[in-house]
Structure formats: structure tokens, C-alpha cells
Amino acid sequence: MKLSLFDFHLPPDRIAQKPVRPRDQSRLLVLNRKTGAISHRHFFEITEYLKSGDVLVLNNTKVFPARLNARKESGGKIEVFLLKPVSANTWECLLGGKGRRVGLEISMEKQRFGGLKGVVIKHLTNGTWHIRFNRSGAKLRAAIHRLGTAPTPPYVKRLSNLKEYQTVFAKKSGSVAAPTAGFHFTNRLMNRIRTLGVQIEYVTLHVGYGTFQPVKETTIERHRMHPEHLEMSKAVYQRLVKAKREGRRIIAVGTTTVRTLESLPRQLTNQQISQSTNIFIIPGYKFKMTDAMITNFHLPKSTLFILVSAFAGRTKVLKAYETAIKKHYRFYSFGDAMLIT
């Protein structure tokens, strides 16, 4: 399929620059993927679409301060966007700015802090780089958390912080982008959902380069996702399989949760699941675990928008997005939500 089929025009003023407060006051567009019917609610009314026996699955990954402002030997600025550790003292990252090259030495802080420094040691074919730091292990992680800032996307023009750019149920550190569909949940709303008899389960997919990597191929089948790490306990996996066999509805919160569910082993396992996934879900894919989805409004021509189109149908999703734009819904990370039933 042509990538151009997943394009749409979004007025810049529809891009949310900050979240609503309380979080569950965001708007909610409900799309029935069978009929194409659309309704407009607020997120706290999500309980009207849930029932006892439903299984709500959330990604409990935690964002770490992945953006580091650094300086080159020349004194010029360069941004280091950490993606994932390669070894105790080496990280795969994106580099922003001019003069990027193997052998480049960079500095992240002044000498009074002990001087966190690094050297670029490798350029990978996917456009990322390896940096070896002068610290390792716990000392390196401590420096990253002290010096790093929230890795909010470039379309968010205001300064944000990790408390704002984090779900209330975030637990396992490892993501460079938040699973933003989870932003709309408050602790109070979670408690209300539990009282309905909804089963809540947590999985982990550490959001990395694969989720926001742009599609550069004109034909989407040629795009290859960057691998991301997922984890799920044996107990959670077995409960999900049981619910599916019993015909109960599994509702995924966010595209990262969908990708986790659809990457699960086909054969029942008694082991904790810990693996990489580069699954790219496009129209024609047969969903095996996901029955309904809560998601935000995504970038045109992105892997996220393509996944949602695969789930609900491209024409229905484009129509829903057109309606959302006309109704002044707020788009992207800090924007409003969409429930696809």
C-alpha cells in the first residue's frame, strides 16, 4: 500500500501543547469500527463503555530523561537523545546538530559535577549512533537522571517535565517516549473502573526509536521497525490467554500495548516473557488478542496511524480524524483520546 493513503492535513493549532487537568477531563471520540458510527464524550465517561469481565491492558513503562544537552570540543551545541544501553558505559542514541562524526568528543556538564563526557564510537546504518561515556552502570544512570530532560516530541514547543510526561501507573523505567494513551487515566478513574469488575493488567513495552521512527518508504510494506523490548509476567500472560478463551473483551490502552499483545507467543508458555519486537501492523493484519483500543490522535503517515487504520479500517479512521479536526479535538501526545470498539 502507498504511504500517501495515510496522509491528512492537520491545522497546526490542533496540536496540543499541554495536557488538560484533571487528565480525565480530556475529550473522547468513540468510533464503532463495524458501523463507523462516531460519538463524542469526555474521557471520564469511558466507564460507560466498560463492563464486568472486560480486561483493560496498560503499558506500565516509565519514561526516563533521555534528552541531554551537550557541547562539542569546539564549544558548539549538540543534542544527545538516548535510546537504549548497549553496554555498561555505551548507549545507542540520536544526535542532533552539525558536525556529527565518529571520534567526536562531547561534554554534558561542568567540571564541578565531575564532568560527564562521551565519545562517538560508531554510526549505525539506521541513522543512530553509539556513544561511550566516561562513567558506567549506576553512576552513569545517576548522571543521566540528574542532567537529562523530558524527551517530549519536537511538536511540543513548551518546556515539559517528567511528572507531566508520565502516566500515573508508570513503573518500569526504560522508555524515551510515553505511552500517551495512558495519560488520560487518573487514580480516581482507575478505582472506578475496578469497581465495575473490569480486570486491569499491566504489560511493559519500552518505547524506543521504533515507535516514532518516520516511514520513509513510499510503499509501507517496505518499512522496517526498530526493535523494542517487551516484558510480561507468566501470570499476566496466562490470565490474558484465559480471558481470550472465555470470549471476554481485551481492551488495549495505546498502540504500544497493541503491539505487545500481538507479539505474544502463539503457544502457551509457562515462562516470563522477555523479548524484542519489531512488529509493524498494517491493513490486512488479523488481530489475535486485541478486541478494542484506546488511543490518541496520531501523526499522518506514521506507523501509529497505520496501525489504527489496520484495526478500524483506513476510510473509517480518516473520517473520524476529519470529524475530530472539525470538532477541534486536541491532537498528539498531550491531546484527546479515541476509543475504538
C-alpha positions in Angstrom: 0.0 0.0 0.0 1.1 3.6 -0.7 2.2 5.7 2.2 0.3 8.6 0.7 -3.0 6.8 1.5 -2.4 7.5 5.2 -1.9 11.3 4.8 -4.2 14.0 6.1 -4.0 17.7 6.7 -3.9 18.9 10.3 -4.0 22.6 11.2 -1.1 23.4 13.5 -3.4 24.9 16.1 -4.9 21.4 16.7 -1.6 20.2 18.2 -1.9 20.2 22.0 1.0 21.9 23.8 -0.1 20.8 27.3 -2.4 18.3 28.9 -5.7 19.1 30.4 -6.2 19.0 34.1 -7.5 16.8 35.6 -6.3 14.3 32.9 -9.6 12.5 32.6 -11.4 15.7 31.5 -9.9 15.3 28.0 -12.4 14.7 25.2 -13.1 11.2 23.9 -14.2 10.3 20.4 -15.8 6.9 20.3 -15.6 5.0 16.9 -17.5 1.8 16.3 -15.3 0.0 13.8 -18.1 -2.2 12.4 -20.6 0.6 11.7 -18.4 3.7 11.5 -20.7 5.4 14.0 -19.0 8.3 15.9 -20.0 9.8 19.3 -18.4 12.5 21.4 -17.8 12.2 25.1 -15.2 13.0 27.8 -12.7 10.5 29.0 -14.1 10.1 32.5 -17.2 8.7 30.7 -15.1 5.7 29.5 -16.8 3.7 32.2 -20.0 3.8 30.2 -18.3 1.6 27.6 -16.7 -0.9 30.0 -18.4 -3.8 31.7 -17.6 -6.5 34.2 -15.3 -9.2 32.7 -13.6 -6.8 30.4 -9.8 -6.8 30.5 -8.1 -3.4 30.3 -4.4 -3.8 29.4 -2.0 -0.9 30.1 1.7 -0.3 29.4 3.5 0.5 32.7 6.8 1.5 31.1 8.3 4.6 32.7 10.0 7.5 30.7 13.5 8.4 31.7 15.1 11.9 31.0 16.5 10.8 27.6 17.4 14.3 26.2 20.9 15.6 27.1 22.2 19.0 26.0 25.9 18.7 25.3 28.8 20.6 23.8 31.3 19.6 21.2 35.1 20.1 21.5 34.6 23.3 19.5 32.1 24.6 22.1 29.1 24.2 19.7 25.9 22.8 21.0 24.8 19.2 20.2 21.7 17.3 21.4 22.1 13.7 22.6 18.8 11.7 22.6 19.4 8.5 24.4 17.6 5.4 23.0 18.9 2.3 24.8 22.0 1.0 26.6 24.4 -1.2 24.6 26.7 -2.0 27.5 27.5 -0.6 30.9 29.1 2.6 29.5 27.7 2.8 25.9 24.4 4.0 24.6 22.7 4.0 21.3 21.4 7.5 20.6 20.3 10.1 18.1 22.5 13.1 17.6 21.0 16.5 16.7 23.1 19.3 15.3 26.0 19.7 12.9 29.4 18.1 12.9 28.3 14.6 13.8 31.1 12.1 13.3 32.8 9.1 14.7 35.5 10.2 17.2 33.6 13.4 18.2 34.1 14.2 21.9 31.3 15.8 23.8 30.7 17.1 27.3 27.4 17.1 29.2 28.2 19.1 32.3 30.7 21.4 34.0 33.7 20.1 35.9 32.2 20.9 39.3 29.9 17.9 38.7 32.8 15.6 37.9 32.4 16.1 34.1 30.2 13.6 32.3 31.8 13.1 28.9 31.4 10.9 25.9 32.9 10.0 22.6 31.0 8.9 19.4 32.4 5.5 18.5 30.0 4.2 15.8 27.5 5.3 13.2 24.8 2.7 12.5 23.0 2.1 9.2 19.6 3.1 10.7 20.9 6.6 11.4 21.6 6.1 15.1 25.0 6.4 16.9 26.9 4.7 19.7 28.4 6.9 22.4 30.8 5.6 25.0 30.7 7.6 28.3 33.4 8.1 30.9 31.0 6.6 33.5 29.2 3.3 33.6 26.5 1.4 35.4 24.7 3.1 38.3 27.0 6.2 38.2 26.1 6.8 34.5 22.3 6.3 35.2 22.5 8.8 38.1 24.2 11.3 35.8 21.6 10.8 33.1 18.7 11.4 35.6 20.4 14.5 37.0 21.2 16.1 33.7 18.6 14.8 31.3 15.3 16.5 30.5 11.9 15.1 29.5 12.0 13.7 25.9 8.8 15.4 24.8 8.3 15.3 21.0 9.5 18.2 18.8 6.0 19.4 18.1 5.6 20.3 21.8 7.2 23.8 21.8 6.9 24.5 25.6 9.2 23.0 28.2 7.7 20.0 29.9 8.8 17.8 32.8 8.8 14.1 33.6 5.9 14.3 36.0 3.7 15.8 33.3 5.1 13.4 30.6 4.3 10.2 32.5 1.3 8.0 33.2 0.1 7.6 36.8 0.8 3.9 36.6 4.4 4.2 35.2 6.6 1.7 37.0 9.5 0.2 34.9 12.0 2.7 33.6 13.2 2.4 30.0 11.1 4.5 27.6 12.2 7.5 25.5 8.6 8.4 24.8 5.5 8.0 26.9 2.6 5.6 26.1 0.4 8.6 25.7 -3.0 6.9 25.6 -2.4 6.2 29.3 -2.2 9.9 30.1 -6.0 10.2 30.4 -6.2 7.9 33.4 -6.2 9.3 37.0 -6.0 7.1 40.1 -9.6 8.0 40.9 -10.8 6.9 37.4 -8.8 3.6 37.8 -10.5 2.9 41.0 -13.9 3.5 39.4 -13.0 1.1 36.6 -12.1 -1.6 39.1 -15.4 -1.2 40.9 -17.1 -2.1 37.6 -15.5 -5.5 37.7 -13.0 -4.7 35.0 -9.8 -6.7 35.2 -6.8 -4.5 34.9 -3.5 -6.0 33.7 -0.1 -4.4 33.1 2.5 -5.2 30.4 5.7 -3.5 29.6 7.0 -2.3 26.2 9.8 0.2 26.5 9.1 2.8 23.8 12.1 3.4 21.6 13.1 4.6 18.2 10.8 2.1 16.5 7.6 3.8 17.7 8.4 7.3 16.4 10.8 6.4 13.5 9.3 8.0 10.4 8.2 5.9 7.4 10.5 6.9 4.5 9.4 4.2 2.1 6.7 5.1 -0.4 5.3 1.6 0.0 4.5 0.8 3.6 5.3 -2.9 3.3 9.0 -2.0 2.8 9.3 -0.2 6.2 11.2 -2.0 8.9 10.6 -1.2 12.6 13.4 -0.7 15.0 13.2 -3.5 17.7 11.8 -2.6 21.1 11.9 -4.6 24.3 8.7 -6.0 25.9 8.2 -7.9 29.1 5.2 -9.7 30.6 4.9 -11.9 33.7 3.9 -15.5 33.3 0.8 -14.8 35.5 -0.4 -11.9 33.3 0.2 -13.9 30.1 -1.8 -16.8 31.4 -4.7 -14.6 32.6 -4.9 -12.9 29.2 -4.9 -16.2 27.4 -7.7 -17.4 29.7 -9.8 -14.3 29.2 -9.4 -14.6 25.4 -10.5 -18.3 25.5 -13.5 -17.3 27.6 -14.5 -14.7 25.0 -14.0 -11.7 27.3 -13.1 -8.4 25.7 -9.5 -7.4 25.8 -9.1 -3.6 25.6 -5.6 -2.3 24.8 -4.6 1.1 26.1 -2.3 2.5 23.4 -0.6 1.3 20.3 2.4 0.1 22.3 0.1 -2.2 24.2 -1.5 -3.4 21.0 1.9 -4.3 19.6 2.8 -6.1 22.8 -0.4 -8.2 22.8 0.0 -9.0 19.1 3.7 -10.1 19.7 2.8 -12.7 22.3 3.8 -16.4 21.6 1.2 -18.4 19.8 1.9 -21.4 22.0 1.1 -21.3 25.7 4.3 -20.8 27.8 5.0 -21.2 31.4 7.8 -18.7 31.3 8.0 -15.0 31.9 8.1 -13.3 28.5 11.0 -11.0 27.8 11.8 -10.4 24.1 12.2 -7.8 21.4 9.5 -7.0 18.9 9.7 -5.1 15.6 6.1 -5.9 14.6 4.7 -3.5 12.1 0.9 -3.7 11.9 -0.6 -2.6 8.6 -4.0 -3.0 6.9 -4.7 -6.7 6.3 -3.3 -7.8 9.6 -5.5 -10.3 11.5 -5.7 -9.2 15.2 -5.3 -12.1 17.5 -5.6 -10.6 21.0 -7.0 -7.0 20.7 -10.7 -6.5 20.7 -10.9 -2.8 21.4 -8.4 0.1 21.7 -7.9 3.4 23.4 -5.5 5.6 21.6 -4.6 9.3 21.0 -4.7 11.1 17.6 -1.5 10.4 15.7 0.8 12.0 13.1 -0.1 11.5 9.4 1.8 8.8 7.6 3.1 7.4 11.0 3.3 3.7 12.0 0.9 4.6 14.8 -1.7 6.0 12.4 -1.2 3.0 10.1 -1.8 0.6 13.0 -5.0 2.3 14.0 -6.1 2.2 10.3 -5.4 -1.6 10.3 -7.6 -2.0 13.4 -10.6 0.1 12.4 -10.3 0.4 8.6 -8.5 3.2 6.8 -11.5 5.1 5.5 -13.3 4.9 8.9 -10.3 6.3 10.7 -9.7 9.1 8.2 -13.4 10.0 8.5 -13.0 10.0 12.3 -9.9 12.2 12.1 -11.7 14.6 9.7 -14.5 14.9 12.3 -12.1 15.4 15.1 -10.4 18.2 13.3 -13.7 19.9 12.6 -14.8 19.5 16.2 -11.5 21.0 17.4 -10.1 17.9 19.2 -6.6 18.2 20.5 -4.0 16.1 18.7 -0.8 14.1 19.6 0.9 13.4 22.9 -1.0 15.8 25.2 -4.2 15.7 23.1 -7.5 14.0 23.4 -8.4 10.3 23.2 -10.2 7.9 20.9 -11.9 4.7 21.8 -12.3 2.2 19.0 -14.9 -0.5 19.9 
